[in-house]
Amino acid sequence: MNIKASRVFRISAPFIGILVASIGAVVWFMVNQPYTGREERSLGGATDPNTPPLFIKQFDRLMMDYGFFIPASSASQEKFNPQPTFILPLGTKVRSLVDGVVVEMPKLYSHDYSIMVAADDKSQWRYETEHVINPVVKVGDHVTAGQVVAEVSDYDKGLPTGFGLVEIGLLRGGNPPRHICPYQYLDSSVKAEILGALKSFYQSWEEYKGDSALYDETVSVTGCLTTDGING
C-alpha cells in the first residue's frame, strides 16, 4: 500500500492539531481493492458462503459511518456508532491521527488497545485509534500524523478469516465524554480528496452489492450521518 506521508488533516478552529493519514489509508485500501466472486465467498464466511459474518451479514458494509444506527442485540443496547469503523485485512498498519503525545493506551475488554493521542495530558481532546494490536508506541511517546502506531485488531471473531477492524475517533472529555465526527475537521488541502475517496468507495461497494441505498451520500459531511456529538 503506497500512502503519501503528506496526507494530513488540519483540525479547524476552535481545535488545535492535525488530523491524519489514517482515514486516507483505510479509504485508499478499500477503494483500490478489486471485489471478485472469490472475495465475495471469503466475505461470506470461511466455510459456508450462506452464513456470512455478523457485521457484514447484518449491515452489508465494510465501513460503518459515524452516527450509523445499531439496533439492540443480545450483546448491547441500541446505539449510534460513535466512531467510524473499518474492516481491513489483518496486518494493515494503523497510523496516528495527529501530531502529539500518547497520553493513554488502555487495554480494552476485547484484549486489544485504544491509542489516545493529545496535545498533552491536560487536553480535553483525545484522538483515538481503537481496537488495535501490536502497538509500537507507549504512553509518553511523541508521534506525528501518519506515523504507524499499531495494526488492525483481530478481536472480532465474527469477521471473515484474515480480516480485522479498527475504529477512529475524536473524543472530547467531560461528564459524559462525547465523540465528534472526525470528517468534519479535515484540512482544506486534503478535504476534497479524502471525502471524494469515501464517496468512490460508497459507490463501488454499492455497485458490487447491487444496493444503491447502503450509504447516504446526501449528508452535509460525507461519512457523518449526524454532526451532533455522541455520548460514550
Protein Blocks (a to p, Z undefined) as FASTA:
>chain_A
ZZdfklccddddfbecdddfklmmmmmmmmmpccdfklmmmmnojklmklccfklmmnop
abdcehiacdddfkbccdddfbdcddddehiacddfbgcddfbdcddfkopacddddfbl
kbcbdcddehiahiabdehiacdehiafbdcdfkbmmbcehiacdddddddedddddddd
fklmgcfklmmmmmmmmmmmmmmmmmmnopaklpcckbfbghiabfcdceZZ
